[in-house]
Amino acid sequence: MKILFVSPDPKPQRWITLLQAALPDAQWIVWHADLPPQQADYALVWQPPAELFEREPGLKALFNLGAGVDALLRLPALPRTLPIYRLEDAGMSAQMAEYLLHQIAEITRSMPVYRQQQQQQIWKMQPPCRRHEWPIGFLGLGHISQKAARLLQLLEYPVSCWSRSPKQLDGIHSYSDDNELPAFLKNTRILINTLPLTPETAGCLNQSLFTQLPPNSVLINVGRGQHLQEQDLLSALDSGTLQQAVLDVFATEPLPAEHPFWKHPKITLTPHMSAPTLREETVRQITDKLKALAQGLTITGEVDRQRGY
């Protein structure tokens, strides 16, 4: 089995060492611009160049080194029938749950106020959190975000979700289809976007959506930056339509130095770190799937090209 590692990672040997240890019978090759055709069987990819598909027309499948495949699917040179497998969790769901819990606790437990009081030497208890006043809605609820939804439900927050198809999660109200989106938004005060990026979802976080949320609502975007219409968010925050926004993803990354998000008092931003890929877990998952394929077994995680995830 001959496998290419195709990634802009400046230190690919960190991956190769782990991959060779997990699957020593395979031949692992680091892709670079001057590499001649290798007649490889598979490729592990992140932001692969078009030349990969020109030089390696015999690839049997791609394994994406991340959960999001929107950038990969936009590549014009990507063969139409080439199977693509995305990461399924690989340690990301626990990180996402931790990130979301932290951000929500910051808001609902008035933590910024307490930090300010400390600086002013003020000893004053803020009103306690009444969780029923903070219904949480997940816009999209895939494998990675389900752990966060269950954790927040365990902490007695009202939790619901909206997705294209109904979800079956105990205690979590599932809305589906466009007809149920207004009811979902009406009953959501903390909106968490975890949708995949597709032509249908691009720009979905906009003024029309924000005005359907209850007063003093909060947006948390951990999906993709292209989901958000940035000027609509700024207008919603400045007008009071939204109370606050927490952003971990952006249309342009790194965020440009002159961008208004940096200094906006109602925006908390983080540098796309809510659920980073964990190398050891990723290697284990992908090599287990490669072993299964070698045995003629069916594996999970194949991307549906029509749905975009």
MOMO-V595411 format. One line per field, one symbol per residue. phi: phi as a letter, one per 40 degrees, with the letter a starting at -180 (. if undefined). psi: psi as a letter, one per 40 degrees, with the letter a starting at -180 (. if undefined). burial: # if it has 9 or more other ideal C-beta (glycine too) atoms within 8 Angstrom, else .. A space follows every 50 residues. Layout:
phi->???
psi->???
burial->???
This chain:
phi->.bbcbbacdcbcccccdcccccbccccbbccaccccdbfccbacbafccc cdcccbccdcabbccaccbcccccccccdcbccbbccbgfgccccccccc cccccdccbfccccccccccfbbaccdccbcccbcbbccgacdccccccc cccccgccbbabacbcbbbdgbcbbagccccdccccbbbbcbcbcccbdc cdgccbddcdccccdfcbbbbbcbcccccccccdcccccgcbcabbbbba cbbccdcccccdbccbbbbbcfbcacccccccdccccccccccccgccbc gccccccga
psi->hhhihhiehegdddddddddddgdeihhhhiidehihefidihhihfiid dddddgeehdiihhfidhedddeehdehhdehihhihgcfeddddddddd ddddddddefdddddddddefhghhihihhdeeghhhhghgaddeddddd ddddefihhiihidiiighhehhhiiiddeddddddfhdhhhhfiihidd ehedgaddddeeiiifihhhhecidedhhdddddddddeedidiihheii dhhihideheddeheehhiigfedgihhddddddddddddddddeeihii ehhhddde.
burial->#######....#.###.###.##..#.####......#.#.#####.#.. .##.##..#.##########.##.#..#...############.###.## #.######.##..#..#.............#..#########.####### ###...#.#####...#.#..#.###...##..###############.. #######.##..#...#############..######...##.####### ....#.....#..#..####.#.##.###.#######.#####.....#. #.#....##
